[in-house]
Amino acid sequence: MNAVDLNTGRCGIEPLFSRSGNAVYTAFWAIWSRLGMPDHLQVDNEMVFYGSPTHPRGMGPLIRLCLHYGTELWFVPQSEPWRNGVVEKFNHHYQQKFLDRVPMRTADELRQGTLAFEQKHNSRYRYSKLNGKTPLEALDHGSKKSLHFPPRQPAPETPLKKPETGIYHLIRFIRSNCKLDIFGERFQVSPDLQYEYVVATIDVKEQKLKLFHEQLQVDEFDYKLR
């Protein structure tokens, strides 16, 4: 599981040995313990990030984690991997500079080697987009906001309690059928939105799905969460 802080270029890497929702949730907790907790987190539409297509309103472990700790989760448009271009580029870098070069025989060797690579990247790699600074130098000299971290403890046990407040978002492209797809559940929208990108914001407290186009709210649906 790879994450990149867009402000500083710092990376967080956590080996996964399972693609379960709980494994992903625990990996993010570990990464946040080193990088700090983000205000916003952008992910793709893999099932492990949202929960279950059988229960699209069930709020999977990662959604609940973000809601409980004040991080706004964003799901990119479906089948558009380039939307996560920064982390996709980093994935390639990690593969070339570490996985293809360093022999590892055990899970512990992978964990130790990955953490060493993360620390080396953040303290030594210099980027033109950071004016020649390393990610840690960019953090020290350019950050205007102090970091905050999760409690110094293992990730909370799942299932997490159902959140009562917070929002999360899905960016979606409306095709010719004028259907909004929310994790497999479809909502009819105005023909005016055909072939446009929209932001669907789920408000947990209000139990509403609010639809925005070019930052203006254009529709709203009742959305009772499980």
C-alpha positions as CSV (number, residue, x, y, z in Angstrom):
1,M,0.0,0.0,0.0
2,N,1.7,3.2,-1.2
3,A,0.6,6.7,-0.3
4,V,2.2,10.1,-1.3
5,D,1.7,13.4,0.4
6,L,1.0,15.9,-2.5
7,N,2.4,18.9,-0.5
8,T,5.8,17.5,0.3
9,G,6.3,14.4,-1.8
10,R,6.8,12.2,1.3
11,C,5.9,8.6,0.7
12,G,4.4,6.0,3.0
13,I,4.7,2.3,2.1
14,E,3.2,-0.6,4.0
15,P,3.4,-4.2,2.6
16,L,0.1,-6.0,2.3
17,F,-0.2,-9.8,2.6
18,S,-4.0,-9.8,2.2
19,R,-6.4,-7.7,0.1
20,S,-9.1,-7.7,2.8
21,G,-10.7,-4.5,4.0
22,N,-9.2,-4.9,7.4
23,A,-5.7,-5.3,6.0
24,V,-6.0,-2.1,4.0
25,Y,-7.4,-0.2,7.0
26,T,-4.5,-1.4,9.2
27,A,-2.0,-0.4,6.5
28,F,-3.4,3.2,6.3
29,W,-3.2,3.4,10.1
30,A,0.5,2.5,10.0
31,I,1.2,4.9,7.2
32,W,-0.6,7.8,9.0
33,S,1.4,7.0,12.1
34,R,4.5,8.0,10.2
35,L,3.3,10.6,7.7
36,G,0.5,12.2,9.8
37,M,-3.2,12.1,9.1
38,P,-4.4,13.8,5.9
39,D,-7.2,16.3,5.5
40,H,-8.1,14.6,2.2
41,L,-7.4,11.1,0.9
42,Q,-7.8,10.1,-2.7
43,V,-8.2,6.5,-3.7
44,D,-9.5,4.5,-6.7
45,N,-12.6,2.3,-6.7
46,E,-11.3,-1.0,-5.7
47,M,-13.7,-2.9,-3.5
48,V,-11.3,-3.0,-0.5
49,F,-11.5,0.8,-0.3
50,Y,-15.3,1.1,0.0
51,G,-16.5,-2.1,1.4
52,S,-18.9,-4.4,-0.4
53,P,-21.0,-4.0,-3.6
54,T,-23.7,-6.1,-1.9
55,H,-24.0,-3.3,0.7
56,P,-23.0,-0.1,-1.0
57,R,-24.2,2.0,1.9
58,G,-22.5,-0.1,4.5
59,M,-19.4,2.2,4.8
60,G,-16.5,-0.2,4.7
61,P,-13.5,-0.1,7.2
62,L,-11.6,2.6,5.4
63,I,-14.6,4.9,5.0
64,R,-15.4,4.6,8.7
65,L,-11.8,5.2,9.7
66,C,-11.7,8.4,7.7
67,L,-15.0,9.6,9.0
68,H,-14.1,8.9,12.6
69,Y,-10.8,10.8,12.3
70,G,-11.9,13.8,10.2
71,T,-10.3,12.8,6.8
72,E,-12.4,13.5,3.7
73,L,-12.2,10.4,1.4
74,W,-12.4,10.9,-2.4
75,F,-13.0,8.2,-4.9
76,V,-11.7,9.0,-8.4
77,P,-13.8,8.4,-11.5
78,Q,-14.2,4.8,-12.4
79,S,-11.7,3.3,-14.9
80,E,-9.6,6.4,-14.9
81,P,-6.3,5.3,-13.3
82,W,-4.5,8.4,-14.5
83,R,-6.4,10.4,-11.9
84,N,-4.1,8.8,-9.4
85,G,-1.1,9.7,-11.5
86,V,1.2,10.8,-8.6
87,V,1.0,7.5,-6.7
88,E,1.0,5.5,-9.9
89,K,4.3,7.1,-10.9
90,F,5.6,6.4,-7.4
91,N,4.5,2.8,-7.7
92,H,6.7,2.5,-10.8
93,H,9.6,4.2,-9.0
94,Y,9.2,1.8,-6.0
95,Q,9.2,-1.2,-8.3
96,Q,12.3,-0.1,-10.3
97,K,14.4,1.1,-7.4
98,F,13.5,-1.4,-4.7
99,L,11.5,-4.5,-5.6
100,D,13.5,-5.2,-8.8
101,R,16.8,-4.7,-7.1
102,V,16.6,-6.0,-3.5
103,P,16.3,-9.8,-3.0
104,M,13.8,-10.7,-0.2
105,R,13.0,-14.1,1.1
106,T,10.6,-13.5,4.0
107,A,7.8,-11.2,5.0
108,D,10.0,-9.6,7.7
109,E,12.7,-8.8,5.2
110,L,10.1,-7.2,2.9
111,R,8.8,-5.1,5.8
112,Q,12.3,-4.0,7.0
113,G,13.5,-3.3,3.5
114,T,10.4,-1.3,2.6
115,L,10.6,0.9,5.7
116,A,14.3,1.5,4.9
117,F,13.4,2.5,1.3
118,E,10.7,4.8,2.6
119,Q,13.1,6.6,4.9
120,K,15.7,6.8,2.2
121,H,13.3,8.3,-0.3
122,N,11.9,10.9,2.1
123,S,15.4,12.0,3.3
124,R,17.6,11.7,0.2
125,Y,15.6,12.0,-3.0
126,R,15.5,15.5,-4.5
127,Y,12.7,16.6,-6.8
128,S,12.6,19.5,-9.2
129,K,8.9,20.1,-8.3
130,L,10.2,20.7,-4.7
131,N,12.9,23.1,-6.0
132,G,15.6,20.6,-5.4
133,K,14.6,19.8,-1.8
134,T,14.0,16.3,-0.4
135,P,10.5,15.5,0.9
136,L,11.6,16.0,4.5
137,E,13.2,19.3,3.7
138,A,10.0,20.4,1.9
139,L,8.1,19.5,5.1
140,D,10.5,21.5,7.3
141,H,10.6,24.6,5.1
142,G,7.4,24.7,3.3
143,S,4.6,23.3,5.4
144,K,2.3,25.9,6.9
145,K,0.2,23.4,8.9
146,S,1.4,21.2,11.8
147,L,1.0,17.5,11.4
148,H,-1.3,15.5,13.6
149,F,-1.1,11.7,14.1
150,P,-3.4,8.9,15.2
151,P,-3.1,7.7,18.8
152,R,0.1,5.7,19.6
153,Q,-1.7,2.4,19.6
154,P,-2.5,-0.4,17.2
155,A,-5.3,0.3,14.7
156,P,-8.7,0.2,16.4
157,E,-10.5,-3.1,16.3
158,T,-13.0,-3.6,13.5
159,P,-15.9,-3.3,12.9
160,L,-15.7,0.3,13.8
161,K,-18.8,1.9,15.2
162,K,-21.0,3.5,12.6
163,P,-20.0,7.2,12.2
164,E,-22.7,9.8,12.8
165,T,-21.1,12.8,11.1
166,G,-18.7,13.6,8.3
167,I,-18.7,13.5,4.5
168,Y,-17.0,11.5,1.7
169,H,-17.0,12.1,-2.0
170,L,-17.2,10.2,-5.4
171,I,-16.2,11.9,-8.7
172,R,-18.3,10.4,-11.5
173,F,-18.7,10.8,-15.2
174,I,-22.3,10.7,-16.3
175,R,-22.8,8.7,-19.5
176,S,-25.6,8.6,-22.0
177,N,-27.9,6.7,-19.7
178,C,-27.8,9.6,-17.2
179,K,-27.1,7.2,-14.3
180,L,-25.0,8.1,-11.3
181,D,-23.1,5.0,-10.1
182,I,-22.4,4.9,-6.3
183,F,-20.6,1.6,-5.7
184,G,-23.0,-0.3,-8.0
185,E,-26.2,1.5,-6.9
186,R,-27.6,3.8,-9.6
187,F,-29.5,7.0,-9.4
188,Q,-31.2,8.8,-12.3
189,V,-29.9,12.3,-12.9
190,S,-30.9,15.2,-15.2
191,P,-30.1,14.9,-18.9
192,D,-28.3,18.2,-18.5
193,L,-25.5,16.3,-16.8
194,Q,-25.0,13.9,-19.7
195,Y,-21.2,13.6,-20.5
196,E,-20.2,15.7,-17.6
197,Y,-18.2,15.1,-14.5
198,V,-20.0,15.5,-11.1
199,V,-19.1,15.2,-7.5
200,A,-21.4,13.1,-5.3
201,T,-21.0,14.0,-1.7
202,I,-22.5,11.7,1.0
203,D,-23.4,13.6,4.2
204,V,-23.5,11.1,7.0
205,K,-25.3,13.3,9.5
206,E,-28.0,14.4,7.1
207,Q,-28.3,11.0,5.4
208,K,-28.2,12.7,2.0
209,L,-26.4,12.3,-1.2
210,K,-25.7,15.7,-2.7
211,L,-24.7,16.1,-6.3
212,F,-22.5,19.0,-7.5
213,H,-21.5,20.1,-10.9
214,E,-18.9,22.9,-11.3
215,Q,-19.2,23.5,-7.5
216,L,-22.9,24.1,-7.7
217,Q,-25.4,21.7,-6.1
218,V,-27.7,20.4,-8.8
219,D,-29.5,17.5,-7.1
220,E,-30.1,15.7,-3.8
221,F,-31.2,12.2,-2.8
222,D,-32.2,10.6,0.5
223,Y,-29.3,8.2,1.4
224,K,-29.9,6.2,4.5
225,L,-26.7,4.5,5.5
226,R,-26.6,1.0,7.0
